[in-house]
């Protein structure tokens, strides 16, 4: 039996927080969604534009977060802060 019981709402809030932080730090660095997408190795904004607002449950994975933190030159932990 699991020791912790994480709710769907709790996990969704985490994904929303991460998306909001990506947008915040991206805009502070003066990058567009397209700029960030290109730097991550994508040819369109579809990933970033869906994950920042957590559209239809779309969220960044660990690889995405690693790339974003390196591109934005911030500690990855900053993306998790409320």
Backbone as ProteinMPNN parsed JSONL, in Angstrom:
{"seq_chain_A": "XXXXXXXXXXXXXXXXXXXXXXXXXXXXXXXXXXXXXXXXXXXXXXXXXXXXXXXXXXXXXXXXXXXXXXXXXXXXXXXXXX", "coords_chain_A": {"N_chain_A": [[0.84, -1.184, 0.0], [0.505, 2.204, -0.806], [2.344, 4.793, 0.736], [1.877, 7.501, 0.551], [-0.766, 9.524, -0.638], [-1.369, 11.004, -3.426], [-3.242, 13.567, -4.862], [-5.074, 14.068, -7.895], [-5.596, 16.725, -8.42], [-3.561, 17.979, -6.972], [-1.244, 17.208, -8.373], [-1.837, 18.314, -10.867], [-1.789, 21.027, -10.172], [0.911, 21.331, -9.636], [1.981, 20.948, -12.239], [0.825, 23.18, -13.48], [2.038, 25.26, -12.055], [4.723, 24.895, -12.796], [4.518, 25.41, -15.576], [3.708, 28.12, -15.512], [5.978, 29.24, -14.356], [7.93, 28.665, -16.279], [7.014, 30.309, -18.348], [7.263, 32.818, -17.052], [10.101, 33.072, -16.552], [11.033, 32.747, -19.143], [9.977, 34.986, -20.47], [11.206, 36.984, -18.977], [13.795, 36.67, -19.864], [13.504, 37.59, -22.372], [12.649, 35.956, -24.446], [10.639, 34.463, -26.985], [7.907, 32.109, -27.281], [8.449, 30.646, -29.547], [11.212, 31.1, -29.885], [12.225, 29.747, -27.598], [11.324, 27.174, -28.152], [12.769, 26.564, -30.534], [15.396, 26.631, -29.483], [15.232, 24.428, -27.844], [15.202, 22.478, -29.67], [13.018, 22.02, -31.272], [10.712, 22.544, -34.014], [8.457, 24.043, -34.008], [6.016, 25.933, -32.08], [4.297, 24.344, -30.695], [4.646, 22.495, -28.491], [5.619, 24.116, -26.308], [3.637, 26.107, -26.266], [1.417, 24.642, -25.531], [2.143, 23.45, -23.11], [2.888, 25.492, -21.285], [0.429, 26.762, -20.398], [-0.737, 24.444, -19.462], [-2.493, 23.054, -21.159], [-5.096, 20.874, -21.983], [-4.007, 18.928, -20.299], [-1.392, 18.709, -21.065], [2.045, 18.655, -20.422], [5.388, 19.62, -19.383], [8.191, 17.392, -19.569], [10.86, 15.745, -17.711], [13.208, 15.916, -19.256], [12.586, 18.093, -20.911], [12.405, 20.109, -18.938], [15.026, 20.159, -17.995], [16.425, 21.041, -20.313], [15.178, 23.551, -20.661], [15.907, 24.883, -18.276], [18.657, 25.064, -18.665], [18.8, 26.582, -21.041], [17.566, 28.965, -20.222], [19.263, 29.634, -18.265], [18.949, 29.151, -15.472], [18.559, 27.683, -12.188], [17.148, 24.43, -12.169], [15.361, 23.941, -10.13], [14.065, 26.354, -9.701], [11.893, 26.299, -11.383], [9.98, 24.87, -10.083], [9.072, 26.295, -7.95], [6.488, 27.794, -6.033]], "CA_chain_A": [[0.0, 0.0, 0.0], [1.271, 3.445, -0.916], [2.427, 5.593, 1.96], [1.32, 8.818, 0.249], [-1.886, 9.531, -1.562], [-1.337, 12.267, -4.153], [-4.472, 13.796, -5.61], [-4.935, 14.565, -9.264], [-5.561, 18.195, -8.335], [-2.233, 18.356, -6.483], [-0.3, 17.03, -9.484], [-2.176, 19.324, -11.871], [-1.311, 22.312, -9.662], [2.357, 21.32, -9.855], [2.219, 21.185, -13.667], [0.456, 24.571, -13.762], [3.096, 26.097, -11.476], [5.894, 24.769, -13.664], [4.222, 26.139, -16.807], [3.729, 29.557, -15.216], [7.369, 29.638, -14.127], [8.616, 28.657, -17.577], [6.616, 31.544, -19.028], [7.847, 33.959, -16.341], [11.544, 33.179, -16.795], [11.221, 32.91, -20.586], [9.718, 36.381, -20.826], [12.259, 37.798, -18.356], [14.979, 36.554, -20.721], [13.185, 38.193, -23.663], [12.442, 34.931, -25.466], [9.277, 34.097, -27.352], [7.691, 30.661, -27.248], [9.148, 30.093, -30.704], [12.641, 31.116, -29.562], [12.493, 28.668, -26.665], [11.114, 25.918, -28.883], [13.937, 26.353, -31.405], [16.552, 26.309, -28.638], [15.022, 23.082, -27.318], [15.345, 21.541, -30.781], [11.728, 21.823, -31.939], [10.513, 23.434, -35.152], [7.217, 24.811, -33.842], [5.733, 26.319, -30.69], [3.198, 23.524, -30.179], [4.941, 21.96, -27.159], [5.684, 25.197, -25.319], [2.348, 26.807, -26.185], [0.457, 23.775, -24.842], [2.6, 23.12, -21.751], [2.898, 26.65, -20.372], [-0.864, 26.909, -19.703], [-1.207, 23.104, -19.092], [-3.645, 22.822, -22.02], [-5.472, 19.471, -22.159], [-3.137, 18.074, -19.516], [-0.044, 18.66, -21.657], [3.02, 19.208, -19.488], [6.797, 19.391, -19.669], [8.794, 16.246, -18.887], [12.139, 16.06, -17.076], [14.151, 16.348, -20.303], [12.202, 19.459, -21.273], [12.762, 21.011, -17.842], [16.487, 20.276, -17.996], [16.794, 21.914, -21.435], [14.679, 24.902, -20.383], [16.737, 25.503, -17.247], [19.961, 25.391, -19.263], [18.586, 27.665, -22.004], [17.246, 30.184, -19.481], [20.362, 29.832, -17.314], [18.403, 29.188, -14.114], [18.498, 26.359, -11.573], [15.904, 23.731, -12.497], [14.473, 24.053, -8.969], [13.262, 27.582, -9.822], [10.677, 26.012, -12.134], [9.046, 24.213, -9.192], [8.7, 27.176, -6.839], [5.17, 28.451, -6.177]], "C_chain_A": [[0.883, 1.245, 0.0], [1.215, 4.239, 0.38], [1.778, 6.966, 1.772], [0.196, 8.671, -0.761], [-1.947, 10.902, -2.224], [-2.611, 12.418, -4.961], [-4.151, 14.282, -7.017], [-4.818, 16.079, -9.259], [-4.187, 18.683, -7.897], [-1.197, 18.271, -7.609], [-0.572, 18.053, -10.584], [-1.689, 20.705, -11.45], [0.2, 22.419, -9.852], [2.677, 21.615, -11.318], [1.883, 22.628, -14.057], [1.527, 25.526, -13.241], [4.333, 26.074, -12.352], [5.683, 25.563, -14.952], [4.265, 27.649, -16.62], [5.156, 30.047, -15.015], [8.179, 29.624, -15.416], [8.289, 29.952, -18.315], [7.274, 32.764, -18.384], [9.327, 34.122, -16.683], [11.861, 33.343, -18.281], [11.04, 34.37, -20.976], [10.748, 37.319, -20.192], [13.539, 37.778, -19.188], [14.735, 37.132, -22.119], [12.993, 37.194, -24.783], [10.956, 34.732, -25.741], [9.13, 32.583, -27.183], [8.438, 29.991, -28.403], [10.654, 30.044, -30.465], [13.003, 29.936, -28.655], [12.35, 27.314, -27.35], [12.298, 25.594, -29.775], [15.154, 25.937, -30.592], [16.452, 24.9, -28.055], [15.149, 22.022, -28.41], [14.05, 21.226, -31.505], [11.543, 22.867, -33.028], [9.222, 24.235, -35.078], [7.002, 25.091, -32.351], [4.739, 25.38, -30.018], [3.457, 22.973, -28.773], [4.873, 23.057, -26.107], [4.327, 25.872, -25.163], [1.276, 25.956, -25.508], [0.849, 23.534, -23.386], [2.596, 24.302, -20.8], [1.548, 26.818, -19.67], [-1.476, 25.571, -19.263], [-2.485, 22.77, -19.856], [-3.866, 21.328, -22.226], [-4.532, 18.508, -21.434], [-1.729, 17.93, -20.053], [0.936, 19.331, -20.707], [4.441, 18.86, -19.92], [7.269, 18.142, -18.942], [10.167, 16.66, -18.345], [13.173, 16.525, -18.098], [13.864, 17.779, -20.729], [12.67, 20.443, -20.207], [14.271, 21.212, -17.756], [16.94, 21.241, -19.095], [16.382, 23.358, -21.162], [15.559, 25.595, -19.349], [18.107, 25.886, -17.784], [19.841, 26.568, -20.214], [18.364, 28.992, -21.287], [18.302, 30.528, -18.43], [19.848, 30.056, -15.886], [18.5, 27.783, -13.518], [17.143, 25.704, -11.87], [14.889, 23.85, -11.361], [13.593, 25.298, -9.041], [11.938, 27.313, -10.516], [9.596, 25.38, -11.249], [8.518, 25.109, -8.084], [7.353, 27.845, -7.058], [5.3, 29.97, -6.197]], "O_chain_A": [[1.88, 1.318, 0.719], [0.172, 4.336, 1.027], [1.205, 7.525, 2.707], [0.222, 7.794, -1.624], [-2.504, 11.846, -1.664], [-3.015, 11.494, -5.667], [-3.082, 14.836, -7.275], [-4.027, 16.648, -10.012], [-3.702, 19.697, -8.399], [-0.372, 19.171, -7.767], [0.364, 18.598, -11.169], [-1.222, 21.475, -12.289], [0.708, 23.488, -10.194], [3.545, 22.438, -11.609], [2.581, 23.228, -14.874], [1.879, 26.493, -13.916], [4.926, 27.119, -12.621], [6.569, 26.306, -15.374], [4.792, 28.372, -17.465], [5.507, 31.143, -15.453], [9.03, 30.491, -15.62], [9.183, 30.614, -18.843], [7.784, 33.64, -19.083], [9.753, 35.212, -17.067], [12.838, 33.999, -18.64], [11.847, 34.926, -21.721], [11.122, 38.328, -20.79], [14.282, 38.759, -19.211], [15.643, 37.163, -22.95], [13.155, 37.539, -25.953], [10.126, 34.823, -24.836], [10.112, 31.873, -26.97], [8.99, 28.902, -28.247], [11.302, 29.055, -30.804], [13.968, 29.217, -28.915], [13.168, 26.416, -27.144], [12.782, 24.462, -29.772], [15.864, 25.002, -30.963], [17.47, 24.256, -27.802], [15.197, 20.825, -28.125], [13.988, 20.265, -32.272], [12.139, 23.942, -32.978], [8.923, 25.018, -35.98], [7.704, 24.561, -31.49], [4.373, 25.609, -28.866], [2.549, 22.989, -27.942], [4.145, 22.932, -25.123], [3.911, 26.175, -24.045], [0.317, 26.503, -24.963], [-0.021, 23.426, -22.522], [2.325, 24.129, -19.612], [1.521, 27.002, -18.453], [-2.595, 25.545, -18.752], [-3.445, 22.264, -19.276], [-2.944, 20.601, -22.595], [-4.293, 17.397, -21.906], [-0.953, 17.117, -19.552], [0.691, 20.443, -20.238], [4.667, 17.942, -20.708], [6.816, 17.855, -17.834], [10.579, 17.809, -18.51], [13.938, 17.447, -17.818], [14.782, 18.583, -20.89], [13.256, 21.48, -20.521], [14.737, 22.315, -17.474], [17.738, 22.145, -18.845], [17.157, 24.282, -21.407], [15.92, 26.759, -19.52], [18.658, 26.919, -17.403], [20.688, 27.462, -20.201], [18.905, 30.021, -21.692], [18.239, 31.578, -17.791], [20.242, 30.997, -15.197], [18.522, 26.799, -14.257], [16.109, 26.37, -11.823], [13.684, 23.859, -11.609], [12.488, 25.3, -8.498], [10.959, 28.018, -10.272], [8.425, 25.358, -11.627], [7.607, 24.718, -7.353], [7.094, 28.397, -8.128], [4.296, 30.674, -6.311]]}, "name": "protein", "num_of_chains": 1, "seq": "XXXXXXXXXXXXXXXXXXXXXXXXXXXXXXXXXXXXXXXXXXXXXXXXXXXXXXXXXXXXXXXXXXXXXXXXXXXXXXXXXX"}
